[in-house]
Amino acid sequence: MAHSTVWNSSVRHVLSDETAQMIACSIVGSRLDYCNAILYGAPQSSLDKLQRTQNNLARVVSQRCRITDARPLLQSLHWLPIRERILYKTKTALLAFKTRLTSSPPYLADLLKPRPPTRLLRSCDAPLLTVLRTTNTNCTGDTCFLCGCTHCVERFTVQCPVMRLAVDDI
């Protein structure tokens, strides 16, 4: 999937490294994060295909051959392996949900602001949060705790109400 001949030979050499990484994160990375709550606790054999896809994607973005070890590439791109991605995203969502539910600890509760609906839609009752903007230069995109936390808790509370039972596991 990620290591297709078309992507590798026709498109990749035209893109800068930063652009290739942005496209890879937005298209494939979002699919890798799909249903993290369901994949939480899954056996490693179930995650192997996802890990191979991420490894191939790292090779394409870094313009390396197929036999190159992907672990150093993942580290250089600052990407977590699949199992760690699932743990991070799920625990972040649980932490944000628990913080929103109990308003403690106060320093995190102050960061989670409910988003008022801009229009009257069916989704206006959804528990959405405002994405806080920060001036921290080390905080960009999905690497920012606030951004990742906000998006995770929205998906978590809207799509995965069954996981609310696990909030006390944090």
C-alpha positions as CSV (number, residue, x, y, z in Angstrom):
1,M,0.0,0.0,0.0
2,A,2.4,2.7,1.2
3,H,5.4,1.4,-0.9
4,S,3.7,1.5,-4.2
5,T,5.7,2.0,-7.4
6,V,3.7,5.0,-8.5
7,W,4.3,6.9,-5.2
8,N,7.9,5.9,-5.0
9,S,9.0,6.6,-8.6
10,S,6.6,9.1,-10.0
11,V,5.8,11.4,-7.1
12,R,8.3,11.1,-4.2
13,H,11.3,12.6,-6.0
14,V,9.4,15.8,-6.8
15,L,8.4,16.4,-3.1
16,S,10.5,17.9,-0.4
17,D,11.1,15.8,2.7
18,E,8.8,18.0,4.8
19,T,6.0,17.8,2.2
20,A,6.3,14.0,1.8
21,Q,6.1,13.6,5.6
22,M,3.1,15.8,5.8
23,I,1.3,13.9,3.1
24,A,2.2,10.6,4.7
25,C,1.0,11.7,8.1
26,S,-2.3,13.1,6.8
27,I,-3.3,10.3,4.5
28,V,-1.8,7.1,5.9
29,G,-1.2,8.2,9.5
30,S,-4.8,9.0,10.0
31,R,-5.8,5.5,8.8
32,L,-3.3,3.9,11.1
33,D,-5.0,5.7,14.0
34,Y,-8.5,4.6,13.0
35,C,-10.2,2.6,15.8
36,N,-7.4,2.8,18.3
37,A,-9.9,2.1,21.1
38,I,-10.8,-1.2,19.5
39,L,-7.2,-2.2,18.8
40,Y,-6.2,-1.5,22.4
41,G,-5.1,-4.8,23.9
42,A,-5.1,-6.6,20.6
43,P,-2.5,-9.3,20.1
44,Q,0.7,-8.4,18.2
45,S,-0.2,-10.6,15.3
46,S,-3.3,-8.4,14.7
47,L,-1.1,-5.3,14.5
48,D,1.7,-6.7,12.3
49,K,0.1,-5.6,9.0
50,L,-0.4,-2.1,10.3
51,Q,3.3,-2.1,11.5
52,R,4.5,-3.3,8.1
53,T,2.5,-0.5,6.4
54,Q,4.0,2.1,8.7
55,N,7.5,0.7,8.1
56,N,7.0,0.8,4.3
57,L,5.7,4.4,4.6
58,A,8.8,5.4,6.6
59,R,11.0,3.9,3.9
60,V,9.2,5.8,1.1
61,V,9.3,9.1,3.0
62,S,13.0,8.7,3.8
63,Q,13.7,7.4,0.2
64,R,15.3,4.2,1.4
65,C,15.2,0.7,-0.2
66,R,12.9,-2.1,1.0
67,I,15.6,-4.0,2.9
68,T,16.4,-1.0,5.2
69,D,15.6,-1.5,8.8
70,A,12.6,0.7,9.6
71,R,13.1,1.3,13.3
72,P,15.8,4.0,12.9
73,L,13.7,5.6,10.2
74,L,10.6,5.7,12.5
75,Q,12.8,7.3,15.2
76,S,14.2,9.9,12.8
77,L,10.7,10.8,11.6
78,H,9.5,11.0,15.3
79,W,6.8,8.3,14.7
80,L,5.8,5.9,17.4
81,P,5.4,2.2,16.4
82,I,1.8,1.0,16.0
83,R,1.4,-0.5,19.5
84,E,2.9,2.6,21.2
85,R,0.7,4.8,19.0
86,I,-2.4,3.0,20.2
87,L,-1.4,3.1,23.8
88,Y,-0.6,6.8,23.6
89,K,-3.7,7.9,21.8
90,T,-6.0,5.7,23.9
91,K,-4.5,6.8,27.3
92,T,-4.5,10.4,26.2
93,A,-8.2,10.2,25.3
94,L,-9.0,8.5,28.6
95,L,-7.0,11.1,30.5
96,A,-8.8,13.9,28.7
97,F,-12.2,12.3,29.3
98,K,-11.6,11.7,33.0
99,T,-10.3,15.3,33.3
100,R,-13.4,16.6,31.6
101,L,-15.7,14.4,33.7
102,T,-14.1,15.1,37.1
103,S,-12.5,18.5,36.5
104,S,-9.3,17.3,38.2
105,P,-6.4,17.9,38.0
106,P,-7.2,21.6,37.7
107,Y,-4.3,22.5,35.5
108,L,-5.5,20.1,32.8
109,A,-9.2,20.9,33.4
110,D,-8.4,24.6,32.6
111,L,-7.0,23.6,29.2
112,L,-10.1,21.6,28.1
113,K,-12.7,24.2,27.0
114,P,-16.1,23.1,25.6
115,R,-16.7,24.4,22.1
116,P,-20.0,26.3,21.7
117,P,-21.9,25.2,18.6
118,T,-21.7,27.8,15.7
119,R,-24.9,26.5,14.0
120,L,-27.9,24.4,15.0
121,L,-27.0,20.9,13.7
122,R,-27.7,17.4,14.9
123,S,-24.2,17.3,16.2
124,C,-24.6,20.4,18.4
125,D,-25.1,18.2,21.5
126,A,-21.8,16.4,20.9
127,P,-19.2,17.0,23.6
128,L,-16.7,18.9,21.4
129,L,-13.7,20.8,22.7
130,T,-12.0,23.9,21.5
131,V,-8.5,23.4,20.1
132,L,-6.3,25.7,22.0
133,R,-3.6,27.5,20.0
134,T,-0.2,27.7,21.5
135,T,2.9,29.7,20.7
136,N,5.2,26.9,21.7
137,T,7.5,26.2,18.7
138,N,8.0,22.6,19.9
139,C,4.3,21.9,19.6
140,T,3.2,21.3,16.1
141,G,0.3,19.2,14.7
142,D,-0.1,15.8,16.3
143,T,3.0,16.1,18.5
144,C,1.2,18.7,20.6
145,F,-0.5,17.2,23.7
146,L,-3.3,19.8,23.6
147,C,-4.1,19.1,19.9
148,G,-3.9,15.3,20.2
149,C,-5.8,15.4,23.4
150,T,-8.6,17.5,22.0
151,H,-9.1,15.4,18.9
152,C,-8.8,12.1,20.8
153,V,-11.3,13.0,23.5
154,E,-13.8,14.2,20.8
155,R,-13.6,10.8,19.0
156,F,-13.5,8.9,22.2
157,T,-16.6,10.4,23.8
158,V,-18.7,10.5,20.6
159,Q,-17.7,7.2,19.0
160,C,-16.6,5.0,21.9
161,P,-19.1,5.3,24.8
162,V,-18.4,1.7,25.8
163,M,-14.8,2.7,26.8
164,R,-16.2,5.1,29.4
165,L,-16.2,2.2,31.8
166,A,-12.4,2.1,31.6
167,V,-11.9,5.7,32.7
168,D,-10.9,4.5,36.2
169,D,-8.0,2.6,34.7
170,I,-5.9,5.7,34.4
